[in-house]
């Protein structure tokens, strides 16, 4: 008598559920929800983690993990579904956004935002940090206004309130700088002065307060680690992992560090250190002894081996990845990761191709020409 294993039945059930969704989500709109509180390049739309969490689920007593959490879309969706979550990212701006998104709103935040602006306006001249090429990217009076505001925010004692104030400032830094936009790294002249800077900060804080008030997570159990995933070990995880939903950096496609470079400088972080450790950064592929897809393969094998070690039996990992172009050659990252996952021990459950809406590209991707990406699902 032919007998079908329970594991095979579960895999077929997951594959069937995944096939019933239009993963293109052409009507997705994040302009007025929690994912709009801070610009972030190449973030994936919340419908993807929302539906993966809903359809696949988690074994009891486990959590959701995003080892490349970026601006926290997976973490927020895990919260909304009532599951604890862990997020890891190298970029301190990513971790700041994720922290503010997933924490309860500080009760004193709006009053504190008004207070720090009032104190900044009254304060005496403040020393501007020594930041490379600052005059090229920021007008002198804006530099002074930012420095004064940061001095006041630094005096705030409540960590959650301070982080929300830092995020409100970080989210407008490109708008008050000479950088053309969050998606174009070029200097242009802008008409902005101190008063408009302070007004924009207060408006941003008020908007953050309003959006947070509308967000009603079912759990606040979220932990975020600002670490290089290649340096994380299984001992670093406080919970058993039941589901991974993540989108690793595509090699030679985005430069997260670059588009947050001056945000990091102003908030006291080191963007050059972030660049040096960032997986996939374009700079790694254009230096003298440049990286290749083999370096990306080695890095992702290390990540998948870590995921194998921390995820429970029966748990799934979902990876959203597109192709890359490296020195004129097209690299099929989805096929590469599928091969690595099989070598590590995972079983492939699904491979779904989705169209990336041209209106939703948050980056200048002309060098990469990325129009589709794959949702890969593997099971332990």
HUNORKA-V505462 format. One record per run of one state. SS is the DSSP state (hx for helix, st for strand, lp for the rest). FROM is the first residue (numbers start at 0). LEN is the number of residues. Records with the same first field share a line. If there is no record, write none. Layout:
SS = FROM-LEN + FROM-LEN
//
This chain:
lp = 0-5 + 19-14 + 36-9 + 56-6 + 66-6 + 81-3 + 89-2 + 102-6 + 122-11 + 137-2 + 154-4 + 176-2 + 181-2 + 187-6 + 214-7 + 226-2 + 231-2 + 236-4 + 246-9 + 259-1 + 266-4 + 277-4 + 285-7 + 321-2 + 326-2 + 331-1 + 344-2 + 355-2 + 360-11 + 379-1
hx = 5-14 + 33-3 + 45-11 + 72-9 + 91-11 + 108-14 + 133-4 + 139-15 + 158-18 + 193-21 + 228-3 + 233-3 + 255-4 + 260-6 + 270-7 + 281-4 + 292-18 + 332-12 + 357-3
st = 62-4 + 84-5 + 178-3 + 183-4 + 221-5 + 240-6 + 310-11 + 323-3 + 328-3 + 346-9 + 371-8
//
